[in-house]
Amino acid sequence: PGTLEIIRFMTQPNGSVLFMAKPSQGQLLLHKVFVSGHIVAEPLEATVAFLLETYSAAAQVPDGRGKFPFHLAAICSSCPFPTLHAILQLFPEAGSTANQKGYYPLHFFLARLASSHGLFHRNRRHAGKESDSLPPGPIDYLR
């Protein structure tokens, strides 16, 4: 089974219990879908649509760093524009709300575009070493 089928199965008994993915960071499952390495959601659109349909209030919940799911969706390179639009329709204020560091979703989205268009390259293998002459990229600053 794919990610969506597993999520559907896990949410059957009580829809709201599962939605807390990482309580220590205040992250809901909707946050985690957009964080690379935590959930490989295939297809991402269907997984997000299911989560929003099942627990639409998740779009209005910031994590422990003040990031709404929209902040994370804006920087997620695999998040299609219709999914961004669906989240913003449920909670329009997320588009004009900064996280705790003062970054708006627009900052995240521009970092996504810069990275996806090759405007920034960094060799992570040498990150932090003296040979690493490049400063952190836009995505590094926003995380």
Steps between C-alpha positions, in 0.01 A plus 500: 500500500602859441536780751143620454355156568708470818389845618136413426534179700668671795240777520195274500451448877517865602575759237656763724732286712741406224535851373759589763815370330765655725347649816835624632526733200129570473490347154195339356505234233417771246828676592697177465367422154699796369819436694730290285620176646209450739217383276527399139152586389408361166302664365558810712188676369269216600660466844467871575144507366409210729660665805330833431165331442531293817644772725479837326587689819858372459558776244462754782741341746857632521778268612738576786692742278195691384487334159160420362466210256485764226854617588629145455294437188639819345857371526422138411622450145262208443191692611295597194343844474139372528591352840644834615179665385283245686683564828480876453126482433447332837714751687573815295674669794788252471613682187568819695622352829869486589655215694702559820806603300299759309483309172182511295384224264621720214857463632460123502349497152778717356762275660326205335510670161865601541600145585290336230641730232860437596558849634674351798728201526668371811708194558348366823771236529747773594258722693658663802857425393753765406485386138132591490522847354130546429274654762185314600233505232154653529341176615762453772407834653127430498501164676 
